Amino acid sequence: RPHAMERLAQAVANATLQVPKIAAGGVVTEVAPSYCRVSGLSHVLKLGDCVSIATGDRAQLGEVVRVDEAGATVKPFDVVGSVGLGSIAWRQCPPALRPHVTWKGRIINALGMPIAGGAPLLQGATAVSTDREPPPPMRRQRVRQPLRTGVRVIDLFTPLCAGQRMGIFAGSGVGKSTLLAMLARARGFDTVVIALVGERGRE
């Protein structure tokens, strides 16, 4: 006969498997051109959390930018026009990306979704948070290994090294984007990741 403690542990395990998953939800009470207000989630939200708002056939994600007793202010990542009063909002886990080697050559948005067509993205084994802390500056390796960019004027006058940070500052229309495109085609790199943050659509 099994021991009483063993039977109790087995009963708890079976009950845990049968308990349904519970999600915290709220309701949209205000809609503005750039944000919306959600009530019912203030006690479980904090700044930077992700909220999913039901908008018909799909869910729209947004970030919490303000929390008070009356509700939370959510700024959607997409346009707010599809959100209406009474829409259901759910608290979501922080966004994370699972990079895979097959992502090379693909164009994705900040949430890891393809925006230029093609097959669905394969997910890697390791999840990386999109809002994690940067590495400590004093633990960065020293700049030692030179890199050949293929742009002769840079290789001659301002040579680059692995791990180096460089800024390009110039007026509009003088070739900053063209120079970045030339660096992206350099043979000294095995993988080039280009992040366009707040850029114009033509970029």
N, C-alpha and C positions, 0 to 999 in steps of 0.2 A: 504494500500500500504506500502511495507517495506521502511524503512528509507534509504537514499542514502548511508550512511556509512555501514549499514548492507548489502546492495547489493554489495558494494565494497569489504567488508570482505569475502562474499560468493564467489565472483569472484576470489579473491586471493587464497582462499582455494582450489577451483576447479583447478586453474592453477597449484598450488603446487603439487596436486595429479597426474597431467598429465606430469610433468617434469621428464624425464628419469634420472636415476642415472648416474653420470659421474665419471669415474675413470682415474687417471693419469697414462699414459703408456710411455714406452721407448723401445729402441732396444739394444740388446747385440752387442757390437762392438769389444770385445776382450775376448778370452777364454784362461785361464791358468790352470795348474793342480789343483790349490787350490782356484781360484777365477775367476770372470768374470767382465768385465766392461760394464756398461749400460749408454747410452747417452739419453738425453731427460728428465731426472727426477731430475737433480741437483737442480732445483729451488723449489722442493717440498719435498726433502728428507733431513733427518738429521741422524747423527750417531745412530745406534741401530734400525733404522726402518726396517720393514720386506718387502721384495720384492718377488713377485711370478713370475717365469719365465716359459713360456709355453714350454713344451718339449714333443710334440706329444700328447699322450692320457692322460697326467696328467700334473699338475703344480708342479714345484719344488720351494720350499721356500728357501730364503737366507736372510742374515743379512747385512746391510750396514755398512762397516767398514771404508770407506773413501769417502769424497765428495769434488769435485772441479768443476771448471767451465766447464771442458770438459766432465765430467760424474761422475759416482759413481762406487765405487768398492764394489761388492757384494760377500760375501762368502756363498755359498750354504750349507745348513745343510746336504745334501746328496752329492754323488760324482758329479763332474762337467762334467763327460764324456758325459752325455746326453744333455748338453747345446751346441747349435751351434750358429754361427754368424747369426745375423738377427732374432733371437728368440725374441718374444715380452715379455716385462717385465712390471709388474703392481705393483704399490704401494699398500701394504696391511695394514690392521689395525694391531697394535701390537698383538703378540700371547697371548692368555689367555686360561686358563683351567677352566673347570666347574666340579669340583670333585663331584662324586656321591657315595653313600654308596656301590653300587654294584661294585665299582672299587677294593674292597678288594680281594686279591688273583690274580689280573691281573698284567701283565707285559706290561708297556707302555713306549714309548719313551718321549723325552723332549717336544714334541708337543702334547702330550696327545693322541697318536694313538697306538692301540694295536699292539704288534710285536710278539706275541706268538700264534696267531690264536684266535679262539673263536668268540663269538657274538660281534656285535658292542657295543661300550661303551655307556651307558646312560649318558646324560648330566645333571648336577645339576642346581639349580636355580641361583646360585651366580657365577659370573665370577671372576677369580683371575688372575691377570697379572703375567707373568713369569719373569718379570724384575722390580718388585716394590721395593721400598725402604725398608731396614730392619727396625725392630722396634727400637726405641731409647734405647740404652743400660742402661740408668739410670732409665728407667721405668720397667725394668724386676723385677718380683717378687723375693722375697728372697727364697733361697732353704730351704725347711722345710720337706716336706713329703718324707719319704724313700720309695724306690721301691725294691722289691725282684726280682732278676734276675734269680734265680735258679742255677747260677754258684757259687758254694760255696766259692771258693777262692776270688771272687769279693765281695760277700755279707759279707764275714768275714773281709777282709783286706782293701778293697776300696769300701764301700757301696755307692750306687747311690741314688740320690733324684730326685723328679720331677722337671723339669726345669734346671737340671744340664747339663753342657757341659763337655765332656770327650774326650781325645785324646788317641789313641792307636798307639804307635810307636815301630816298631821292624824291624828286617831284613827280607829278603825274605824267604818264606818257613818255617816260625816258627809258623804259626797258627793264623794270624790276621783274615783272612776270616772265619776260623773255629770258632773263638771266636765270631765274629759278627753273624754268623748263630745261635750259642747257645743263644746269647742275643735276637735275633729275635723270638725265641721260648719261651721266658720267659712269665710266667703267670701274671706278674705285669702290662702288657700293654694290652689295648683293641684293639689298632691299631698300626701297625709297618709299617713305610714307609722307604724303603731302596733305596737310590739314588746312582747309580754307575756313577761317573763322571770321564771319562778318564780311566776306568778300562780295563783290558785285556778281550778278548772275553770269555775266559773260566770262568771268574767270574760270 
